[in-house]
Amino acid sequence: MSYEFLRKELVKRLILERRIQTKEVEKAFLDTPREKFVPDNIKKYAYLDTPLEIGNGQTISAPHMVAIMVEAFDIKKGQKILEIGAGSGYHAAIVSKLVGKEGHVYTIERFETLVENAKKNLEDAGITNVTTETGDGSKGLPKYAPYDRIYVTCAAPGIPPPLIEQLKDGGKLMIPVGKMICNLELIEKKDDKIITKDLGGCAFVPLVGKYGF
């Protein structure tokens, strides 16, 4: 079976499960080859709906979790988005399709080996509107701030203040809060007020850094 066939089957299943709900997200998943974002020795598992190990104790998120996050995030063409936790680059690749060529995704990762790997994966997938940086993601990425959207792909003990500071007024932040078993929080910054919505339980590797574990 071809990767393209397996990708289409995965997308069909995510639609049936109502994880994917919009045509924009459906197209982003169909246009993003997940097999290019997993290690060579586990490419055959690329289209299983499960997290996969990518090295340094990190994982590529299960496709359904990526779908849940992007569907809840109200991403628009042309937006500037910050991702905390680049991993293998897959989640950023999906988001890059949603912001379009006029938008840009900045992603920060603490492991240099993962950063270099993510850059290569994104390049191999033909994605040019993602910038990958090395550093402490719990402090955000101030040099490109402010952002329309910020999302975190690892679980934090609380909401890091720098992420709120780097968010535009009217912007949104999505972050798992808790340790291992946590709640996915959607935060909107509006007129210097913070509005929080709980999107339900999830499981992520911990955020490590000044404002992490």
Buried (B, 14 or more C-beta within 10 A) or exposed (E): EEBEEBBBEBBEBBBEEEBBBEEBBBBBBBBBBBBBBBBEEBBEEBBBBEBBEBEBEBBBBBBBBBBBBBBBBEBBEEBBBBBBBBBBBBBBBBBBBBBBEEBBBBBBBBBEEBBEBBBBBBEEBEBEBBBBBBEBBBBBBEEBBBBBBBBBBBBBBEBBEBBBEBBBEEBBBBBBBBEEEBBBBBBBBEEEEEEEEEBEEBBBBBBBBEBBB
